[in-house]
Amino acid sequence: MRKTITVIDTFGFLFRSYYALPPLRATNGFPTGLLTGFMNFIANIGKDFKTDYIVFALDSKGETFRHDIYPQYKANRTQAPDDLLRQLPLAISWIKDMGFKTIEISGFEADDIIATICKNTKQLDISTIVVSHDKDLYQLIDDKSDIYLFNPIKKEKIDENYCFEKYQVYPQNFADYQALVGDSVDNIPGVKGVGDKTAQALVSEFNTLQAIYDNIENIQKPRWQTLLKANKQNAFMSKKLVTLHDDCFDFKLEDDMKLPVENPILKIEDALIEFDMNKILQRVNSNGLSYKTKQPQKEKKQEFQTIVLDDENKLFEVLKQIKEENIVAFDTETTSKDSKTAKIVGFSFSFENDIGYYCPIDHNYLGVGKQISKQTAFEAINILNNFKLVVQNFKYDFEIIKRNFDIELKLYADTMIMAWLLDSSSPVGLDKLSLRYLSHKMIAFKDVVKKGQDFSTLDIEKASLYASEDAIYTKKLFDFFMQQFKIDKYQNFKKIAFDIEFAFVSVLITMERHGIKVDRGFLINLQKRYETDIKQIQEQIYDIAGDRFNIKSTQQLSVVLFDKLSLKATKKTKTGYSTDESVLETIKSSHIIVSYIIKYRQLNKLLSTYILPLIELSQDDKQARVYSSFTHTGTATGRLSSKNPNLQNIPVRSTRGKEIREAFVASAGKLLLSVDYSQIELRVLAHFSKDEALVKAFVDGMDIHRETASIIFGETKADEYRPIAKSINFGLIYGMGAKKLSQTINTTTKEAKNYIDSYFDKFKTVKQYLQNIEKFVLTHGYVETILGRKRFFDFDRANGMQKAGFLREAVNTVFQGTASDIIKLSMIKIEEEFKNNDDVKMLLQIHDELIFEVEENSIDEIKEKIVHIMENIYKLEVPLRCSSFVGKNWAELK
């Protein structure tokens, strides 16, 4: 059955609620008309809307991108009544307290958020109800996609016919109509002298504003021509202002958007009593829920026992009860999510069903009760470390315990990784996992710790409930996952988890703790040079443009390029002509200013993304090292991802990018070593497809791209067509079609298709193998890597576009996932080989490449050992090969 989402134009609705009801007041004198109308609406949501999801869209504070286009936008709006302004913050607070999802995006209005949601729900085939009768939203109405507005005051549906009957214009042309008539409320000028009738006639004949101006000489009434010509700039500016931006954030359907099962009004019962809204509460209590036709059963709350161990003797008595075979779930509570700076507040553990123990260490509030000492905690954790410890996100707790107690926790199992193995495309947080697999709603951190405070300020009894629940449900999840691993389709997951993935956690911990040294002086000089260069380029752009403007504003830049300089626009968005990278590259040869703008953007990105963060992150470290965090479960294919900072994304191709890599250096007496798998994903393709030509090329040690070019285009053209062959080789692995290939190699789609057809004509086994992957995933719903990791796809619920995407991802997962498996095995083996060797440190993994810091005197011997391990870690049908480079800084490693 088709799902439905209801989106509320929050401020629009609240304003209309205020004016729709008489000026009510509570006995304390506080105005309540707006609040009463709003709560009546909430009480009737289930009755008025048969909806599955609900979202409240909020206007952002301050100016939006429309003010960049037209500074006078909304300039003539009068101050709202004081009584209305007093109620607004309370209404917004109640929305959040009731647990409804709110979305606010800086620089955008609620209408843009609604437009973005509507665009995405179309693709997801979800019916959409927009609660508003604001005409600015009429452009979103789409009967075919079941998107309509709902007037909550009159309780009437606003669809395409309603729009046409009222304005004689259909929704798809409504923005063009608005651009002509303008809007006095929002101070949008439109075309002076053009009213409703004229605009309706023009839109009826020509449909769009652009078409009106393209055919201006064909307009019969001379006066209309005169008005349009005199106000052309205002007309197109008005079109930009009224057109909703439908890509202002990354929209995803989430659980917190679901319509609540229990009546949310009960969550603010005390507030309603305070403001004399007893009638609303009486309706809730007498009629049950308006959300469903009958009162649903309350979600059964899992009961568990929590015990505070604040006494040393009591703590050690409990520890004595743990048996050698027991699984012990362990969790820390800290002052921050940042494991590199957080202080421990307490820890919890569970080894019996539904019983959790909490040990408070460093709670800090007035009247705090008894707590165990750090020394006692140290001794207790050492005892727990002798048992089979199960942890959710072990890497975090390891770092906390290591920094606070200098104890290295031993991992038995990590439930986060177990969950990721079962479903690599879904969230793996404890709250989400408990709800999904155990139907248990965890206590939310925000519900126990006040905003602006940390866990140390929480009452110990409440802390014990929260912390013990974490340990108890970590253990329950472990037990559940172990049962799942016995099911046929997951039968090899236990071996993968315990033999590979858990061992790999230790490698990541070591690598993260090593960090990598940066040359701060070099970076600071680089910062100064970049800032000088940016300023010079900025002035050059101003000189060429003949005006000063905000280069970072896409709207202002668009006006300069396409209006003032009359360059040919190649792509249009809802807010105007696009100035993204692809557009600028296309028009680069048209005007010198474009090259300066590209350079300006490149330098700003390098400065803000890399140089400044690296300076900041290294300033407090005595060795001037930066310590990235590597996310084990961050991708569905199995590739690592890096953050804070992202060291997998340091630029390499451009000269400027190489300068930044030059800032990463070896310590005194050491060198950096890079060992990189050569074309590993293509070798995996050869291994799986067993294509004779491909296998032979790798076995014979040929240049695979030149050999591919030779086979497709002939030996005489091999060198010329090598770049095209390379693009085809790698493109196939990523599911690249003819259109994408044509863009990559700068040719026509037809020519690109001919290249692909020629490739498959020569490598028939490869084509058959890729088709077999697609057939397999469509039949079984998953693909598998070389070590047996599986990625699952839900084709049953996917639309056509999603299915095509799933097929591309499935093919990519086989190759990228297998490459990830192989380098993971190598990293584990290298860690074992050099575990007690201070001459070598593994610093970074950049997908198929590893970077080490090696003692200068041992470089040759260590390089040889590492290359040998990586080339012999797994036997394929073709040899694994690595390239290696040595240097004093990262830029020298190529």
Buried (B, 14 or more C-beta within 10 A) or exposed (E): EEBBBBBBBBBBBBBBBBEBBEEBBBEEEBBBBBBBBBBBBBBBBBEBBEBBBBBBBBBBEEEBBBBBBBEEBBEEEEEEEEBBEBBBEBBBEBBEEBEBBBBBBEBBBBBBBBBBBBBBBBEBBBBBBBBBBBBBBBBBBBEEBBBBBBBBBEEEEBBBEBBEEEBBBBBBBBBBBBBBBBBEEBBBBBBEEBEEEBBBBBBEEBBBBEBBBEEBEEBEEEEBBEBBEEBBEBBBBBBBBBBBBBBBBEBEBEEEBBBBEBBBBBBBBEBBEEBBBEEBBEBBEEEBBBBEEEEEEEEEEBEBEBBBBBBBEBBBEBBEEBEEEEBBBBBBBBBEEEBEEBBBBBBBBBBBEBBBBBBBBBBBEEEBEEBBEEEBBBBBBEEBBEBBBBBBBBBBBBBBBBBBBEBEBBBBBBBBBBBBBBBBEEBBEBBBBBBBBBEBEBBEEEEBBEEEEBBBBBBBEEBBBBBBBBBBBBBBBBBBBBEBBEEEEBEBBBEBBBEBBBBBBBBBBBBBBBBBBBBBEBBEEBBEBBBEBBEEBBEBBBEBBEEEBEBEBBBBBBBBBBBEBEBEBBEBBBBBBBBEEEBBEBBBEEBEBBEBBBBBBBBBEBBEBBBBBBBEBBEEBEEBBBBBBBBBBBBBBBBBBBEEBBBBEBBBEEEBBBBBBBBBBBBEEBBBBBBBBBBBBBBBBBBBBEBEBBBEBBEEEEBBBBBBBBBBBEEEEBEEBBEBBBBBBBBBBBBBBBEBBBEBBEBEBEEBBEBBEBBBEBBEBBBEBBEEBBEBBBEEBBBBBBBBBBBBBEBEEBEEEBEEBBBBBBBBBBBBBBBBBBBBBBBBBBBEBBEEEEBBBBBBBBBBBBBBBBBEEBBEEBBEBBBEBBBEBBEBBBEBBBEBBBBBBBBBBE
